[in-house]
């Protein structure tokens, strides 16, 4: 039998822990819940390079923060949304002192997209987290 580890699951768990330790917003893995929540969804697992004793892979995870507005899209509502997105971005900045060396290298929020539903009752900040993991097979 081969030995393997579920790397993307470990990375998702660490991302959820970093956010959860810092913010008091519910974190889910299946759908948004309540007036505001964070949904974490795996997006991609891409091979970067095969190494003599392993491989390096890039993982991409969507971190979606959703806020219910009740149809009232004001400057303060967007400010709450963008402040939360900025807070999450900062958590994954290189100088945040999080000990992630055993989980990934080059972890970062690559981009943020803002969107709202057509009926304007919900708005979202969609953050794309990317990182590289080097797996040794020896």
PEDAQUI-V813929 format. One record per residue. N is the residue number from 1. RES is the residue in one small letter. PSI is psi in whole degrees, -180 to 180 (none if undefined). OMEGA is omega in whole degrees, -180 to 180 (NA if undefined). NEAR is the number of other C-alpha atoms within 12 Angstrom. Layout:
n=N res=RES psi=PSI omega=OMEGA near=NEAR
n=N res=RES psi=PSI omega=OMEGA near=NEAR
//
This chain:
n=1 res=x psi=145 omega=177 near=3
n=2 res=x psi=155 omega=175 near=5
n=3 res=x psi=135 omega=-180 near=8
n=4 res=x psi=166 omega=176 near=12
n=5 res=x psi=147 omega=178 near=14
n=6 res=x psi=82 omega=-171 near=14
n=7 res=x psi=-46 omega=-177 near=26
n=8 res=x psi=-35 omega=177 near=30
n=9 res=x psi=-40 omega=177 near=21
n=10 res=x psi=-42 omega=180 near=20
n=11 res=x psi=-44 omega=178 near=33
n=12 res=x psi=-44 omega=179 near=33
n=13 res=x psi=-42 omega=180 near=24
n=14 res=x psi=-41 omega=176 near=28
n=15 res=x psi=-47 omega=179 near=43
n=16 res=x psi=-40 omega=179 near=33
n=17 res=x psi=-43 omega=-180 near=23
n=18 res=x psi=-46 omega=180 near=27
n=19 res=x psi=-46 omega=-178 near=32
n=20 res=x psi=-34 omega=179 near=22
n=21 res=x psi=-23 omega=-175 near=17
n=22 res=x psi=-31 omega=-171 near=20
n=23 res=x psi=149 omega=180 near=20
n=24 res=x psi=50 omega=178 near=15
n=25 res=x psi=134 omega=179 near=26
n=26 res=x psi=136 omega=178 near=26
n=27 res=x psi=129 omega=-179 near=31
n=28 res=x psi=168 omega=-180 near=27
n=29 res=x psi=1 omega=-178 near=23
n=30 res=x psi=-43 omega=178 near=13
n=31 res=x psi=159 omega=178 near=18
n=32 res=x psi=149 omega=-180 near=25
n=33 res=x psi=145 omega=175 near=20
n=34 res=x psi=-164 omega=-178 near=18
n=35 res=x psi=-27 omega=174 near=18
n=36 res=x psi=145 omega=-180 near=29
n=37 res=x psi=167 omega=176 near=31
n=38 res=x psi=128 omega=177 near=36
n=39 res=x psi=129 omega=179 near=33
n=40 res=x psi=124 omega=-175 near=35
n=41 res=x psi=126 omega=175 near=30
n=42 res=x psi=141 omega=-179 near=29
n=43 res=x psi=-54 omega=-175 near=21
n=44 res=x psi=154 omega=174 near=19
n=45 res=x psi=105 omega=-174 near=21
n=46 res=x psi=134 omega=175 near=21
n=47 res=x psi=128 omega=175 near=19
n=48 res=x psi=-50 omega=-175 near=17
n=49 res=x psi=144 omega=170 near=16
n=50 res=x psi=132 omega=-178 near=15
n=51 res=x psi=166 omega=180 near=15
n=52 res=x psi=-37 omega=-178 near=12
n=53 res=x psi=35 omega=179 near=12
n=54 res=x psi=-149 omega=-179 near=17
n=55 res=x psi=157 omega=172 near=19
n=56 res=x psi=139 omega=-176 near=24
n=57 res=x psi=148 omega=174 near=26
n=58 res=x psi=132 omega=179 near=29
n=59 res=x psi=143 omega=179 near=36
n=60 res=x psi=132 omega=-177 near=34
n=61 res=x psi=135 omega=176 near=36
n=62 res=x psi=127 omega=174 near=32
n=63 res=x psi=110 omega=-175 near=39
n=64 res=x psi=118 omega=175 near=42
n=65 res=x psi=123 omega=-179 near=46
n=66 res=x psi=137 omega=-180 near=40
n=67 res=x psi=129 omega=176 near=39
n=68 res=x psi=126 omega=-176 near=26
n=69 res=x psi=-17 omega=-176 near=25
n=70 res=x psi=23 omega=180 near=17
n=71 res=x psi=0 omega=-179 near=16
n=72 res=x psi=96 omega=-180 near=18
n=73 res=x psi=96 omega=-178 near=24
n=74 res=x psi=174 omega=177 near=15
n=75 res=x psi=-40 omega=179 near=12
n=76 res=x psi=-36 omega=178 near=12
n=77 res=x psi=-47 omega=178 near=25
n=78 res=x psi=-36 omega=179 near=25
n=79 res=x psi=-41 omega=177 near=19
n=80 res=x psi=-44 omega=179 near=23
n=81 res=x psi=-50 omega=-176 near=35
n=82 res=x psi=-33 omega=176 near=26
n=83 res=x psi=-41 omega=179 near=20
n=84 res=x psi=-42 omega=178 near=33
n=85 res=x psi=-43 omega=179 near=34
n=86 res=x psi=-39 omega=178 near=22
n=87 res=x psi=-46 omega=180 near=24
n=88 res=x psi=-44 omega=178 near=36
n=89 res=x psi=-43 omega=-178 near=31
n=90 res=x psi=-33 omega=179 near=24
n=91 res=x psi=-28 omega=-177 near=30
n=92 res=x psi=16 omega=175 near=33
n=93 res=x psi=153 omega=-176 near=21
n=94 res=x psi=-28 omega=-175 near=17
n=95 res=x psi=23 omega=-176 near=14
n=96 res=x psi=-3 omega=177 near=17
n=97 res=x psi=15 omega=175 near=12
n=98 res=x psi=136 omega=180 near=23
n=99 res=x psi=95 omega=-177 near=18
n=100 res=x psi=7 omega=-173 near=27
n=101 res=x psi=-29 omega=179 near=17
n=102 res=x psi=-4 omega=-180 near=17
n=103 res=x psi=-42 omega=-177 near=27
n=104 res=x psi=169 omega=170 near=30
n=105 res=x psi=156 omega=177 near=24
n=106 res=x psi=38 omega=177 near=24
n=107 res=x psi=132 omega=-178 near=33
n=108 res=x psi=156 omega=169 near=31
n=109 res=x psi=111 omega=-174 near=30
n=110 res=x psi=-39 omega=179 near=23
n=111 res=x psi=162 omega=176 near=21
n=112 res=x psi=131 omega=176 near=24
n=113 res=x psi=133 omega=177 near=22
n=114 res=x psi=138 omega=178 near=23
n=115 res=x psi=161 omega=174 near=23
n=116 res=x psi=153 omega=179 near=25
n=117 res=x psi=157 omega=179 near=19
n=118 res=x psi=-39 omega=-180 near=10
n=119 res=x psi=1 omega=175 near=14
n=120 res=x psi=25 omega=178 near=20
n=121 res=x psi=-16 omega=180 near=21
n=122 res=x psi=141 omega=174 near=29
n=123 res=x psi=154 omega=-175 near=35
n=124 res=x psi=150 omega=166 near=37
n=125 res=x psi=120 omega=-179 near=35
n=126 res=x psi=112 omega=-177 near=32
n=127 res=x psi=131 omega=178 near=37
n=128 res=x psi=116 omega=178 near=32
n=129 res=x psi=128 omega=177 near=38
n=130 res=x psi=145 omega=175 near=32
n=131 res=x psi=166 omega=179 near=36
n=132 res=x psi=139 omega=176 near=31
n=133 res=x psi=130 omega=177 near=32
n=134 res=x psi=117 omega=-176 near=27
n=135 res=x psi=129 omega=177 near=27
n=136 res=x psi=135 omega=179 near=17
n=137 res=x psi=3 omega=-179 near=15
n=138 res=x psi=none omega=NA near=10
//
